[in-house]
Amino acid sequence: MVAGHSSHEPRFVTQSQPQARASVQSPRQTAGQSSGRSTEHGPGAGLSAGSSGVSPRQSSDRSSGQSDDHSPGHSSARKPGNGPGNGSGHDSGRSSGQAPARGRCGQATAWREARALAARAGRGAAPRTERLSLDSALGHVLAEPLAALTDLPSFDTSAMDGWVVAGPGPWALGSSGSGGGELGILAGHSAPAPLPDGEGVRIATGARIPANATAVIRSEHAHVDEARGLLYAQRQVVPGQDIRPRGQECRSGDQLLPAGTVVTPAVLGLSAAAGYDELVTVPRPRVDVLVLGDELLTAGLPHDGLIRDALGPMIGPWLRALGAEVSAPRRLGDDAEALQHALTTSDADLVITTGGTAAGPVDHVHPVLAKIGAGLLVDGVAVRPGHPMLLARLPSAGPYLVGLPGNPLAAVSGLLTLAEPLLRGLAGRAPEELYRVVVRDEVHGHPNDTRLVPVVHRVGSAKGAGSPAGNGAGAGVEHVVPLHYNGPAMLRGIAAADGLAVVPPGGVRSGTEVEILDLPWASAMPWTEGCFT
């Protein structure tokens, strides 16, 4: 169970909540939606990368106000490739000559394939390194293996405060000439004189062990007869006890950590102990965030068809939690020229856009990418919510672009599907390893696509999660609970979650194991540099 979560989580359901119909709300009253903008169309809907204006086959889902989550109970469900705009020849306008992976005019890219492609793109970027002092390296990634520059420990040391002795006891109390002054042998001093057989000398933790020593007796296990000048052990003395021999932890040249390791406080400590003043690291990826949409407010309550921008405040901290350096969000509105200028002048490693990836009259991302000669690598992903997401390479080996849908939870899906694995590759981090946990309650799935459903981890009894095979979430067993409010335009569920369940097409029954995508702060500690800073 992830700490910090209340046991009184929001009510959970097994399918998304239907969106309110357009007849009772403005087309701009749903977060991330603009008049005429279609953010959650089926694969193949809308404009080609080289076209402009409104596609003759543009979907009308936006005007209906329906969610495109397509769980059972949604009448608008359709199979990928059969949506409006699924005509032929729409790719002819791509100036890059590079077809996307199963792009918008065909079947959408499978979710796993899209994540793998984004990860490969990140790892394929030209390697860069920088040297950072230890006090600047926290949160960065090692660009090369960390090899020990010395033996650890570099000499035999005492593991305890007590007495260092030579030979069998009882032992004569050693004099200053036998390796210790009035206080005995202290840490931080040069090598003491060899210890004669039958003698014992006081020693401090971390102090160098004199030559010929047999063992260290802890202070609490020793008795001193001052009158006779003898030291007695109150327990059996084993040769070598409480002595840390030279090289016990590592020898000089041993590899301590592989390249790709995130520099944590413990890594800093190990690096210092191993002799480092600086570390060779991978620079943090630099990210520009472009918020699109004329309908977005930056303050106050929604009014007159305008809505609050939920993505601008969220995307930057989210990306920082993934280890990126993020510029302040730039709000461009629905301005194709401003978007083109921003893309062609960015010196970031990655540009994130929010909204404008579908086929509405003011969805400018595809036309602008075609105009500047960008190469589409992923153009639509078979995942709900968020399938209009895209991944592109800007021209002349420029930055990558991840286009996120405008609906908030759909944008989160895009972050975890494309941005997160791409940034891991750019930062030199190892790919994320998904893990499986039993899910409580049945979770409906899309007929054809993967679903990402907000969940919270729990340990304990999960009523109704048992199965004949005995793999249900019983008492004391970790499981995940699917959360309420998981529609594409909703953030209430993800705000209470610590992960997303990867639900395959068709859904899963209660007691089934599902893969989990952790949210980047689920295991983050307060010291984590880049997380919410």
VEXDREN-2710 file (C-alpha; in Angstrom, 1 decimal):
% VEXDREN-2710
k/r/px/py/pz
1/MET/0.0/0.0/0.0
2/VAL/1.3/3.4/-0.8
3/ALA/1.5/5.6/2.2
4/GLY/-0.4/8.8/2.4
5/HIS/-3.7/7.7/1.0
6/SER/-6.8/7.9/3.0
7/SER/-8.8/4.8/3.6
8/HIS/-11.9/6.8/2.5
9/GLU/-11.1/6.9/-1.2
10/PRO/-13.7/8.2/-3.6
11/ARG/-16.4/5.8/-4.6
12/PHE/-15.3/3.4/-7.2
13/VAL/-17.3/2.3/-10.3
14/THR/-16.6/-0.2/-13.1
15/GLN/-17.1/2.1/-16.0
16/SER/-16.7/5.8/-17.0
17/GLN/-19.4/8.3/-16.3
18/PRO/-21.3/9.5/-19.3
19/GLN/-20.7/13.1/-20.2
20/ALA/-23.4/15.7/-20.1
21/ARG/-25.1/16.3/-23.4
22/ALA/-24.4/19.4/-25.5
23/SER/-28.0/20.4/-25.3
24/VAL/-27.6/21.4/-21.7
25/GLN/-24.1/22.9/-21.8
26/SER/-21.9/25.1/-24.0
27/PRO/-19.5/23.2/-26.3
28/ARG/-16.7/24.9/-24.3
29/GLN/-17.9/23.9/-20.9
30/THR/-16.1/20.6/-20.8
31/ALA/-12.4/20.9/-19.8
32/GLY/-10.1/20.8/-22.8
33/GLN/-12.9/21.3/-25.3
34/SER/-13.4/24.2/-27.7
35/SER/-16.2/24.9/-30.1
36/GLY/-15.8/22.6/-33.0
37/ARG/-12.7/20.9/-31.6
38/SER/-12.8/17.1/-31.6
39/THR/-10.3/15.7/-29.1
40/GLU/-11.4/12.1/-28.6
41/HIS/-12.3/10.9/-32.1
42/GLY/-11.9/7.4/-33.3
43/PRO/-8.7/6.4/-35.1
44/GLY/-8.5/7.8/-38.5
45/ALA/-10.8/10.8/-37.8
46/GLY/-10.1/14.2/-39.0
47/LEU/-7.3/15.9/-41.0
48/SER/-4.2/14.5/-42.6
49/ALA/-0.9/15.9/-41.6
50/GLY/-0.7/17.9/-44.8
51/SER/-4.2/19.2/-45.1
52/SER/-5.8/22.4/-43.7
53/GLY/-9.2/23.4/-42.7
54/VAL/-12.0/21.0/-41.8
55/SER/-11.9/17.5/-43.0
56/PRO/-15.0/16.6/-45.1
57/ARG/-15.4/13.6/-42.9
58/GLN/-14.9/15.3/-39.6
59/SER/-16.5/13.6/-36.7
60/SER/-19.3/15.3/-34.8
61/ASP/-18.6/13.6/-31.4
62/ARG/-17.6/16.9/-29.8
63/SER/-20.9/18.5/-30.5
64/SER/-22.8/15.7/-28.9
65/GLY/-20.8/16.1/-25.7
66/GLN/-20.3/12.3/-25.5
67/SER/-17.2/10.8/-23.8
68/ASP/-15.1/8.7/-26.1
69/ASP/-14.2/6.2/-23.4
70/HIS/-16.5/3.7/-25.1
71/SER/-17.1/1.6/-22.1
72/PRO/-20.2/-0.6/-22.3
73/GLY/-23.2/1.7/-22.0
74/HIS/-21.8/4.3/-24.5
75/SER/-23.8/4.2/-27.6
76/SER/-21.1/5.9/-29.7
77/ALA/-18.6/3.0/-29.5
78/ARG/-17.1/2.1/-32.8
79/LYS/-14.2/-0.1/-34.0
80/PRO/-10.8/1.5/-34.7
81/GLY/-10.5/2.3/-38.4
82/ASN/-14.3/2.6/-38.9
83/GLY/-14.7/6.1/-37.6
84/PRO/-15.5/9.2/-39.7
85/GLY/-12.6/10.4/-41.8
86/ASN/-11.2/6.9/-42.4
87/GLY/-10.8/7.5/-46.0
88/SER/-7.8/6.7/-48.2
89/GLY/-5.1/9.1/-49.4
90/HIS/-5.0/11.3/-46.4
91/ASP/-1.3/10.9/-45.9
92/SER/-0.4/12.4/-49.2
93/GLY/0.3/15.8/-47.7
94/ARG/3.0/14.7/-45.3
95/SER/6.1/16.6/-46.4
96/SER/8.4/14.5/-44.3
97/GLY/7.8/11.4/-46.3
98/GLN/7.7/9.4/-43.0
99/ALA/4.6/7.5/-42.3
100/PRO/3.5/7.2/-38.7
101/ALA/3.2/3.9/-37.0
102/ARG/-0.3/2.8/-38.0
103/GLY/-1.3/6.4/-38.1
104/ARG/-4.6/8.3/-38.1
105/CYS/-5.7/7.2/-41.5
106/GLY/-5.4/3.5/-40.6
107/GLN/-5.6/1.5/-37.4
108/ALA/-4.2/3.3/-34.4
109/THR/-0.9/2.2/-33.0
110/ALA/-1.3/-0.4/-30.3
111/TRP/-0.7/1.0/-26.8
112/ARG/2.4/-1.2/-26.0
113/GLU/3.9/-0.5/-29.4
114/ALA/3.5/3.2/-29.0
115/ARG/5.2/3.2/-25.6
116/ALA/8.0/1.0/-27.0
117/LEU/8.5/3.3/-30.0
118/ALA/8.7/6.4/-27.7
119/ALA/11.3/4.7/-25.5
120/ARG/13.4/3.7/-28.5
121/ALA/13.2/7.3/-29.9
122/GLY/14.5/8.6/-26.6
123/ARG/17.3/6.1/-26.3
124/GLY/18.3/6.8/-29.9
125/ALA/19.0/10.5/-29.3
126/ALA/22.6/11.6/-29.4
127/PRO/24.2/10.9/-26.0
128/ARG/25.2/13.9/-23.9
129/THR/27.1/14.1/-20.6
130/GLU/28.0/16.6/-18.0
131/ARG/30.1/16.6/-14.8
132/LEU/28.3/17.7/-11.7
133/SER/29.6/18.2/-8.2
134/LEU/28.1/15.9/-5.6
135/ASP/26.0/18.7/-4.2
136/SER/24.5/19.3/-7.7
137/ALA/23.9/15.8/-8.9
138/LEU/20.8/14.8/-6.9
139/GLY/18.1/13.5/-9.1
140/HIS/20.3/13.2/-12.2
141/VAL/21.2/10.0/-13.9
142/LEU/24.6/8.4/-14.0
143/ALA/26.0/8.5/-17.6
144/GLU/28.6/5.8/-16.9
145/PRO/29.0/3.1/-14.3
146/LEU/30.2/4.1/-10.9
147/ALA/33.4/2.3/-10.2
148/ALA/35.2/2.4/-6.8
149/LEU/38.3/4.5/-6.7
150/THR/39.5/2.9/-3.5
151/ASP/38.9/-0.2/-1.3
152/LEU/36.0/0.2/1.0
153/PRO/36.9/0.3/3.8
154/SER/40.4/1.4/2.8
155/PHE/41.9/-0.2/5.9
156/ASP/40.9/-2.6/8.6
157/THR/38.6/-0.6/11.0
158/SER/36.8/-1.2/14.3
159/ALA/33.0/-1.7/13.9
160/MET/32.4/-0.8/17.6
161/ASP/33.6/1.2/20.5
162/GLY/35.4/-1.2/22.8
163/TRP/38.8/-2.9/23.2
164/VAL/41.0/-4.3/20.5
165/VAL/42.9/-7.4/21.7
166/ALA/45.7/-9.7/20.5
167/GLY/45.8/-13.4/21.3
168/PRO/43.8/-15.1/24.1
169/GLY/42.7/-13.3/27.3
170/PRO/42.8/-12.1/29.8
171/TRP/44.7/-9.2/28.3
172/ALA/47.0/-6.7/29.9
173/LEU/45.8/-3.1/29.6
174/GLY/47.9/-1.6/26.8
175/SER/50.0/1.5/27.3
176/SER/50.3/4.5/25.0
177/GLY/53.3/2.8/23.5
178/SER/51.2/-0.2/22.6
179/GLY/49.0/1.6/20.2
180/GLY/46.9/4.1/22.2
181/GLY/47.1/7.2/24.2
182/GLU/45.0/7.9/27.3
183/LEU/41.8/7.7/25.2
184/GLY/43.0/4.7/23.2
185/ILE/43.1/4.4/19.4
186/LEU/40.8/7.0/17.8
187/ALA/39.4/7.4/14.3
188/GLY/41.2/9.8/12.0
189/HIS/44.7/9.0/13.1
190/SER/47.6/7.3/11.3
191/ALA/48.3/3.6/11.7
192/PRO/48.8/2.7/15.4
193/ALA/51.8/0.6/16.5
194/PRO/51.4/-3.2/16.3
195/LEU/49.6/-4.7/19.2
196/PRO/51.7/-7.2/21.3
197/ASP/50.2/-10.6/22.0
198/GLY/48.2/-10.7/25.2
199/GLU/47.5/-7.0/25.3
200/GLY/44.3/-5.0/24.8
201/VAL/43.8/-1.3/24.0
202/ARG/40.7/0.9/23.9
203/ILE/39.5/1.7/20.4
204/ALA/36.8/3.9/18.9
205/THR/34.4/3.0/16.1
206/GLY/36.1/3.7/12.7
207/ALA/39.6/3.7/14.1
208/ARG/42.4/1.7/12.3
209/ILE/43.0/-1.7/13.7
210/PRO/46.7/-2.2/14.8
211/ALA/48.7/-5.0/13.2
212/ASN/48.5/-8.4/15.0
213/ALA/45.0/-7.7/16.4
214/THR/42.7/-10.7/16.9
215/ALA/39.3/-9.1/17.6
216/VAL/37.4/-6.2/19.0
217/ILE/35.4/-6.6/22.3
218/ARG/32.5/-4.3/22.7
219/SER/32.6/-2.1/25.7
220/GLU/29.4/-3.7/27.1
221/HIS/31.0/-7.1/26.8
222/ALA/34.2/-6.3/28.6
223/HIS/35.2/-6.1/32.3
224/VAL/38.3/-4.2/33.4
225/ASP/40.1/-5.1/36.7
226/GLU/41.8/-1.8/37.3
227/ALA/43.6/-3.2/40.4
228/ARG/45.2/-6.0/38.5
229/GLY/45.5/-4.1/35.2
230/LEU/43.6/-6.9/33.3
231/LEU/40.8/-7.0/30.7
232/TYR/38.3/-9.8/30.8
233/ALA/35.7/-10.8/28.1
234/GLN/32.3/-11.6/29.4
235/ARG/31.4/-13.5/26.2
236/GLN/33.3/-15.8/23.9
237/VAL/35.8/-13.9/21.6
238/VAL/35.7/-15.0/18.0
239/PRO/38.7/-14.0/15.9
240/GLY/37.8/-11.2/13.6
241/GLN/34.7/-10.2/15.5
242/ASP/33.6/-6.5/15.1
243/ILE/36.5/-5.8/12.7
244/ARG/35.6/-4.5/9.2
245/PRO/38.4/-5.8/7.0
246/ARG/39.8/-3.7/4.2
247/GLY/37.8/-4.2/1.0
248/GLN/34.9/-5.8/2.8
249/GLU/32.4/-3.7/0.8
250/CYS/34.4/-3.4/-2.5
251/ARG/37.8/-3.4/-4.0
252/SER/39.2/-0.5/-6.0
253/GLY/37.8/-0.8/-9.6
254/ASP/34.7/-2.8/-8.7
255/GLN/31.5/-1.5/-10.4
256/LEU/29.2/-0.2/-7.7
257/LEU/26.3/1.0/-9.8
258/PRO/25.4/0.7/-13.5
259/ALA/24.9/3.6/-15.9
260/GLY/21.3/4.8/-15.8
261/THR/21.1/4.8/-12.0
262/VAL/19.2/7.8/-10.6
263/VAL/21.4/9.7/-8.1
264/THR/19.6/9.5/-4.8
265/PRO/21.0/10.6/-1.4
266/ALA/22.3/7.1/-0.8
267/VAL/24.1/7.2/-4.2
268/LEU/25.7/10.5/-3.2
269/GLY/26.9/8.9/0.0
270/LEU/28.3/5.9/-1.7
271/SER/30.0/8.1/-4.3
272/ALA/31.7/10.2/-1.7
273/ALA/32.8/7.1/0.2
274/ALA/34.2/5.6/-3.0
275/GLY/36.3/8.7/-3.6
276/TYR/34.3/10.9/-6.0
277/ASP/34.1/14.7/-5.9
278/GLU/32.1/14.8/-9.2
279/LEU/29.8/12.5/-11.1
280/VAL/29.4/12.1/-14.9
281/THR/25.6/12.4/-15.5
282/VAL/23.1/12.7/-18.3
283/PRO/21.7/16.3/-18.5
284/ARG/18.1/16.5/-17.7
285/PRO/15.9/16.7/-20.8
286/ARG/14.6/20.2/-21.4
287/VAL/10.9/20.5/-22.2
288/ASP/8.8/23.4/-23.6
289/VAL/5.0/23.3/-22.8
290/LEU/2.6/24.9/-25.2
291/VAL/-1.0/25.3/-24.1
292/LEU/-3.4/25.6/-27.0
293/GLY/-7.0/26.8/-26.9
294/ASP/-8.8/30.2/-27.0
295/GLU/-11.4/28.9/-24.5
296/LEU/-9.0/28.6/-21.6
297/LEU/-8.9/30.9/-18.5
298/THR/-5.9/31.1/-16.2
299/ALA/-7.8/32.5/-13.2
300/GLY/-11.3/32.7/-11.8
301/LEU/-14.5/30.7/-12.4
302/PRO/-15.6/29.5/-15.8
303/HIS/-18.0/31.9/-17.6
304/ASP/-19.3/32.7/-21.0
305/GLY/-18.2/29.4/-22.5
306/LEU/-14.7/29.8/-21.2
307/ILE/-13.2/27.1/-18.9
308/ARG/-10.2/27.0/-16.6
309/ASP/-6.9/25.6/-18.0
310/ALA/-6.3/22.5/-16.0
311/LEU/-3.3/21.3/-18.0
312/GLY/-1.0/24.3/-17.7
313/PRO/-0.7/24.0/-13.9
314/MET/-0.4/20.2/-14.1
315/ILE/1.9/19.4/-17.0
316/GLY/5.0/21.2/-15.7
317/PRO/5.1/19.6/-12.2
318/TRP/4.3/16.3/-13.8
319/LEU/7.3/16.5/-16.1
320/ARG/9.6/17.7/-13.4
321/ALA/8.6/14.6/-11.4
322/LEU/9.8/12.6/-14.4
323/GLY/13.2/14.3/-14.1
324/ALA/12.9/17.0/-16.8
325/GLU/13.7/20.7/-16.7
326/VAL/10.5/22.5/-17.8
327/SER/10.0/26.0/-19.0
328/ALA/7.0/28.0/-17.9
329/PRO/3.9/27.1/-19.9
330/ARG/3.3/29.3/-22.9
331/ARG/-0.4/29.9/-23.8
332/LEU/-0.7/30.3/-27.5
333/GLY/-4.5/30.0/-27.9
334/ASP/-5.7/28.8/-31.3
335/ASP/-3.1/30.5/-33.4
336/ALA/-1.4/28.4/-36.1
337/GLU/1.3/31.0/-36.8
338/ALA/2.2/31.3/-33.1
339/LEU/2.4/27.5/-32.9
340/GLN/4.6/27.3/-36.0
341/HIS/6.9/29.9/-34.6
342/ALA/7.1/28.2/-31.2
343/LEU/8.0/24.8/-32.8
344/THR/10.6/26.1/-35.2
345/THR/12.4/28.2/-32.6
346/SER/12.4/25.8/-29.6
347/ASP/15.8/24.6/-28.4
348/ALA/14.3/22.1/-26.0
349/ASP/14.7/18.4/-26.3
350/LEU/10.9/17.9/-26.2
351/VAL/7.9/20.1/-26.9
352/ILE/4.6/19.2/-25.3
353/THR/1.4/20.6/-26.8
354/THR/-2.0/20.3/-25.1
355/GLY/-5.1/20.1/-27.3
356/GLY/-5.4/20.7/-31.0
357/THR/-4.4/17.1/-32.1
358/ALA/-7.7/16.1/-33.6
359/ALA/-9.7/17.5/-36.6
360/GLY/-11.7/20.5/-35.5
361/PRO/-11.6/23.8/-37.4
362/VAL/-9.0/25.3/-34.9
363/ASP/-7.0/22.1/-34.3
364/HIS/-3.7/23.2/-35.9
365/VAL/-1.2/20.7/-34.7
366/HIS/-1.3/18.3/-37.7
367/PRO/-1.4/21.1/-40.4
368/VAL/1.5/22.9/-38.7
369/LEU/3.6/19.8/-38.4
370/ALA/3.1/19.0/-42.1
371/LYS/3.9/22.6/-43.1
372/ILE/7.3/22.5/-41.2
373/GLY/8.2/19.1/-42.5
374/ALA/8.0/17.2/-39.2
375/GLY/8.0/13.4/-39.2
376/LEU/5.1/11.7/-37.5
377/LEU/6.2/8.6/-35.5
378/VAL/3.0/7.9/-33.8
379/ASP/-0.3/9.3/-34.9
380/GLY/-3.1/8.0/-32.8
381/VAL/-2.9/5.2/-30.2
382/ALA/-5.4/2.5/-29.5
383/VAL/-6.0/3.6/-25.9
384/ARG/-8.9/5.1/-24.0
385/PRO/-8.9/7.9/-23.0
386/GLY/-6.4/9.8/-25.1
387/HIS/-6.1/8.1/-28.5
388/PRO/-5.7/11.3/-30.6
389/MET/-2.2/11.7/-29.0
390/LEU/0.8/11.9/-31.3
391/LEU/4.6/11.7/-31.4
392/ALA/6.6/13.6/-34.0
393/ARG/10.2/14.5/-34.7
394/LEU/10.6/18.1/-35.7
395/PRO/12.8/18.8/-38.8
396/SER/16.6/18.9/-39.0
397/ALA/17.0/16.5/-36.1
398/GLY/15.2/19.0/-33.9
399/PRO/13.3/18.3/-30.7
400/TYR/10.6/15.7/-30.4
401/LEU/7.0/16.7/-30.0
402/VAL/4.3/14.9/-28.0
403/GLY/0.9/16.2/-28.8
404/LEU/-1.5/15.6/-25.9
405/PRO/-5.3/15.6/-26.3
406/GLY/-7.1/18.6/-24.7
407/ASN/-9.2/16.5/-22.3
408/PRO/-7.4/16.4/-18.9
409/LEU/-7.4/12.6/-18.2
410/ALA/-6.8/12.0/-21.9
411/ALA/-3.7/14.2/-21.6
412/VAL/-2.5/12.2/-18.6
413/SER/-2.8/9.1/-20.7
414/GLY/-0.6/10.8/-23.3
415/LEU/1.9/11.7/-20.7
416/LEU/2.2/8.1/-19.5
417/THR/2.0/6.5/-22.9
418/LEU/4.4/8.7/-24.9
419/ALA/6.1/11.4/-22.9
420/GLU/7.2/9.3/-19.9
421/PRO/9.1/6.6/-21.9
422/LEU/10.5/9.2/-24.3
423/LEU/11.9/11.2/-21.3
424/ARG/13.3/8.1/-19.7
425/GLY/15.3/7.4/-22.9
426/LEU/16.4/11.0/-23.2
427/ALA/17.5/11.0/-19.5
428/GLY/19.3/7.7/-19.8
429/ARG/17.0/6.0/-17.3
430/ALA/16.1/2.4/-17.5
431/PRO/12.7/1.6/-18.9
432/GLU/9.9/1.4/-16.4
433/GLU/9.0/-2.1/-15.3
434/LEU/5.2/-2.6/-15.0
435/TYR/4.0/-5.0/-12.4
436/ARG/0.8/-6.9/-11.8
437/VAL/-1.7/-6.5/-8.9
438/VAL/-5.1/-8.0/-8.3
439/VAL/-8.0/-5.6/-9.1
440/ARG/-11.0/-5.4/-6.9
441/ASP/-14.3/-5.2/-8.8
442/GLU/-15.0/-5.8/-12.4
443/VAL/-13.6/-3.2/-14.8
444/HIS/-15.3/-2.8/-18.2
445/GLY/-13.0/-2.5/-21.2
446/HIS/-13.2/-1.0/-24.6
447/PRO/-14.1/-3.6/-27.3
448/ASN/-10.8/-3.0/-29.2
449/ASP/-8.5/-0.6/-27.3
450/THR/-6.6/-0.6/-24.0
451/ARG/-8.1/1.4/-21.2
452/LEU/-6.1/3.2/-18.5
453/VAL/-8.1/3.4/-15.3
454/PRO/-7.1/5.4/-12.2
455/VAL/-6.7/3.1/-9.2
456/VAL/-5.5/3.2/-5.6
457/HIS/-3.5/0.5/-3.8
458/ARG/-4.9/-1.1/-0.7
459/VAL/-3.9/-4.0/1.6
460/GLY/-6.6/-6.0/3.4
461/SER/-9.9/-7.6/2.7
462/ALA/-11.3/-7.0/-0.8
463/LYS/-14.9/-8.1/-0.5
464/GLY/-16.1/-9.8/-3.7
465/ALA/-12.6/-10.1/-5.1
466/GLY/-12.1/-13.8/-4.5
467/SER/-12.0/-16.5/-7.2
468/PRO/-12.2/-20.2/-7.4
469/ALA/-8.5/-20.3/-8.2
470/GLY/-7.7/-18.6/-5.0
471/ASN/-6.1/-15.6/-6.7
472/GLY/-8.5/-13.0/-5.3
473/ALA/-7.6/-10.1/-3.1
474/GLY/-8.2/-11.5/0.4
475/ALA/-7.3/-10.3/3.8
476/GLY/-3.8/-8.9/4.0
477/VAL/-3.3/-9.1/0.2
478/GLU/-2.4/-6.1/-1.8
479/HIS/-4.9/-5.1/-4.4
480/VAL/-6.0/-2.1/-6.3
481/VAL/-9.4/-0.4/-6.3
482/PRO/-10.7/1.3/-9.5
483/LEU/-11.7/4.9/-8.8
484/HIS/-14.8/6.8/-9.7
485/TYR/-14.7/9.8/-12.1
486/ASN/-12.5/8.3/-14.8
487/GLY/-13.9/9.9/-17.9
488/PRO/-11.6/11.6/-20.5
489/ALA/-12.4/15.1/-19.2
490/MET/-12.2/14.3/-15.5
491/LEU/-9.3/14.7/-13.1
492/ARG/-11.1/13.9/-9.9
493/GLY/-10.2/10.2/-10.1
494/ILE/-6.6/10.6/-11.0
495/ALA/-6.1/13.2/-8.3
496/ALA/-6.9/10.5/-5.7
497/ALA/-5.0/7.7/-7.5
498/ASP/-1.5/6.4/-7.1
499/GLY/-1.5/4.5/-10.4
500/LEU/-3.4/3.5/-13.5
501/ALA/-4.5/0.0/-14.3
502/VAL/-3.8/-1.2/-17.8
503/VAL/-7.1/-2.8/-18.8
504/PRO/-7.0/-5.0/-21.9
505/PRO/-9.8/-4.9/-24.6
506/GLY/-12.9/-6.5/-23.2
507/GLY/-12.2/-5.6/-19.6
508/VAL/-11.3/-7.7/-16.6
509/ARG/-13.2/-9.5/-13.8
510/SER/-12.8/-9.0/-10.1
511/GLY/-9.8/-10.8/-8.8
512/THR/-7.9/-10.6/-12.0
513/GLU/-4.3/-9.3/-12.1
514/VAL/-3.7/-6.2/-14.1
515/GLU/-0.6/-4.3/-15.0
516/ILE/-0.1/-1.0/-13.1
517/LEU/1.5/2.2/-14.2
518/ASP/2.7/4.1/-11.2
519/LEU/2.3/7.8/-11.0
520/PRO/5.7/9.5/-10.8
521/TRP/5.1/10.8/-7.2
522/ALA/3.6/7.6/-5.8
523/SER/7.0/6.6/-4.3
524/ALA/8.6/10.0/-4.3
525/MET/10.2/11.3/-1.1
526/PRO/10.1/15.0/0.0
527/TRP/13.8/15.3/-1.0
528/THR/13.3/14.4/-4.6
529/GLU/14.7/17.2/-6.7
530/GLY/12.5/18.1/-9.6
531/CYS/9.3/16.8/-8.0
532/PHE/6.9/19.7/-7.6
533/THR/9.7/22.3/-7.7
END
